[in-house]
Amino acid sequence: MATNGNKASGHPDEMLPVSSSGRSNGFGTSQPVLENGAATESSSHSNMLNGGTAQPERFTFSPQPTIEDIRRLQAEFTDERDWNKFHQPRNLLLAMVGEVGEVAELFQWRGEVAEGLPDWSESEREQLAQELSDVLIYLVELAEKCRVDLPQAVIRKMALNRLKYPASKVHGSAKKYTEYKD
Ligand SMILES: Nc1ccn([C@H]2C[C@H](O)[C@@H](COP(=O)(O)OP(=O)(O)OP(=O)(O)O)O2)c(=O)n1
């Protein structure tokens, strides 16, 4: 079974942040990182599932930086500029929503966009990578300033989602949980 080492089966224990000890690219590992933050194809970001049967390739992220790495890097960026006085929760929320608007702008008037963005230029992809990064950076700092431990909160929320939407009950349906009768 070929994996990138961070494939999770869906069990909460397997979805904990990956350890970042002992290596050397600034985030604590030697994982190759390209301009838009994606790992190379050769770094084995395709998964063979079900005992070696080839599946359609599934895109996966690089294991680093972790959410805690991003929190720390942004905290350093903010401290170095004496910007904490501007980065209160409400301002961070507004900044994040503004960046979501910039993501939306890249999609507007295009009609439906296929997975993998096959018709987008490299420059459009890089723009999208930058705007999505802005959203994430502000989201992580907002969580920090609100004292929400985001990686653990995500694990708890996903557990709740699984309870609300049992796969056996909702398979193939996008209905809201309130629409199920039993
Ligand atoms: N007060 C600020 C200003 C910027 N940033 C950081 C976080 C974001 O990742 C990025 C946002 O920078 P801009 O506000 O310049 O927004 P863009 O990079 O999206 O530029 P533009 O609006 O020209 O597309 O910089 C920050 O932390 N705090």
Ligand as a Chemical Component Dictionary entry (heavy atoms), coordinates in Angstrom:
data_LIG
# 
_chem_comp.id                   LIG 
_chem_comp.type                 NON-POLYMER 
_chem_comp.pdbx_formal_charge   0 
_chem_comp.three_letter_code    LIG 
# 
loop_
_chem_comp_atom.comp_id 
_chem_comp_atom.atom_id 
_chem_comp_atom.alt_atom_id 
_chem_comp_atom.type_symbol 
_chem_comp_atom.charge 
_chem_comp_atom.model_Cartn_x 
_chem_comp_atom.model_Cartn_y 
_chem_comp_atom.model_Cartn_z 
_chem_comp_atom.pdbx_ordinal 
LIG N1  N1  N 0 -2.703 43.933 9.100  1  
LIG C1  C1  C 0 -2.289 42.848 8.431  2  
LIG C2  C2  C 0 -2.073 42.892 7.047  3  
LIG C3  C3  C 0 -1.656 41.749 6.406  4  
LIG N2  N2  N 0 -1.470 40.597 7.093  5  
LIG C4  C4  C 0 -1.049 39.370 6.432  6  
LIG C5  C5  C 0 -2.044 38.243 6.577  7  
LIG C6  C6  C 0 -2.511 37.919 5.182  8  
LIG O1  O1  O 0 -1.947 36.660 4.783  9  
LIG C7  C7  C 0 -1.936 38.986 4.286  10 
LIG C8  C8  C 0 -2.976 39.970 3.840  11 
LIG O2  O2  O 0 -2.333 41.037 3.191  12 
LIG P1  P1  P 0 -3.167 42.139 2.402  13 
LIG O3  O3  O 0 -4.133 42.779 3.323  14 
LIG O4  O4  O 0 -2.162 43.015 1.726  15 
LIG O5  O5  O 0 -4.052 41.309 1.379  16 
LIG P2  P2  P 0 -3.629 40.529 0.056  17 
LIG O6  O6  O 0 -2.302 39.880 0.264  18 
LIG O7  O7  O 0 -4.804 39.660 -0.287 19 
LIG O8  O8  O 0 -3.406 41.685 -1.024 20 
LIG P3  P3  P 0 -4.519 42.238 -2.043 21 
LIG O9  O9  O 0 -5.658 42.719 -1.169 22 
LIG O10 O10 O 0 -3.803 43.334 -2.765 23 
LIG O11 O11 O 0 -4.917 41.081 -2.903 24 
LIG O12 O12 O 0 -0.908 39.627 5.049  25 
LIG C9  C9  C 0 -1.659 40.581 8.459  26 
LIG O13 O13 O 0 -1.466 39.569 9.113  27 
LIG N3  N3  N 0 -2.088 41.707 9.094  28 
# 
loop_
_chem_comp_bond.comp_id 
_chem_comp_bond.atom_id_1 
_chem_comp_bond.atom_id_2 
_chem_comp_bond.value_order 
_chem_comp_bond.pdbx_ordinal 
LIG N1 C1  SING 1  
LIG C1 C2  SING 2  
LIG C1 N3  DOUB 3  
LIG C2 C3  DOUB 4  
LIG C3 N2  SING 5  
LIG N2 C4  SING 6  
LIG N2 C9  SING 7  
LIG C4 C5  SING 8  
LIG C4 O12 SING 9  
LIG C5 C6  SING 10 
LIG C6 O1  SING 11 
LIG C6 C7  SING 12 
LIG C7 C8  SING 13 
LIG C7 O12 SING 14 
LIG C8 O2  SING 15 
LIG O2 P1  SING 16 
LIG P1 O3  DOUB 17 
LIG P1 O4  SING 18 
LIG P1 O5  SING 19 
LIG O5 P2  SING 20 
LIG P2 O6  DOUB 21 
LIG P2 O7  SING 22 
LIG P2 O8  SING 23 
LIG O8 P3  SING 24 
LIG P3 O9  DOUB 25 
LIG P3 O10 SING 26 
LIG P3 O11 SING 27 
LIG C9 O13 DOUB 28 
LIG C9 N3  SING 29 
# 
